[in-house]
Amino acid sequence: MPDEMKLAREHVDKSPAAEVTVYRIICCAISYGSPCFYACAKRKRPLYKESSSRYLAQRKKLESEEKRLKQKKAREDFLSMLEESKDLTSSMRSSKALTLFENDPRFQAVDKDGEREELYEDYLVDLERKEREKAREERKKNLAEYRAFLESCDFIKANTQWRKGQDKLEDDERCSRLDKIDRLELFQGHLPVNEKVCLDDFPRVH
């Protein structure tokens, strides 16, 4: 450091441009938080003050942007951690999630508890929406498969009662995927079709 200060003293009276150059050498050579820096900043020469202000403004802007990008990446990594989890569900409380993720560096990178809580709750809202949508699509598919199964069952007649055909139907996996109400409603909805087919089988009386 004495060499840099010696260089500054040698050039300080030569020209205004040299003053700026020397000051920048000093700024680059030492930490801006050091006493030496503040000593330079307090000098009465206008060009030193101007250069000091410009340097500090640029440094502050750069540090602010670096902090913003770091926080943004930490939030993105936190959400990726949640998405990768096979154990997380929309009904899991944050206290349980804490024990699940607390040792993950991506969890620790978001250092504020309030921010972690907010990110977690927002993710659960989105996860719950996706789970509902998936459940609707799955139910729609299961209903269609069960309906096709009923149509393939030749033992179901127009007068077949649910309690009598239930055992045969429930042995099939397509039936077990639905709850009892859906099974019964589809079965009852299938009967009029069978009844119509049976009536059409009778010869018409002219």
HELIX and SHEET records of a PDB file:
HELIX    1   1 PRO A    2  HIS A   11  1                                  10    
HELIX    2   2 PRO A   16  ALA A   29  1                                  14    
HELIX    3   3 PRO A   35  ALA A   41  1                                   7    
HELIX    4   4 PRO A   46  GLU A   84  1                                  39    
HELIX    5   5 SER A   94  PHE A  101  1                                   8    
HELIX    6   6 PRO A  105  ALA A  109  1                                   5    
HELIX    7   7 ASP A  113  SER A  152  1                                  40    
HELIX    8   8 TRP A  162  GLU A  170  1                                   9    
HELIX    9   9 GLU A  173  SER A  176  1                                   4    
HELIX   10  10 LYS A  180  ASP A  201  1                                  22    
END                                                                             
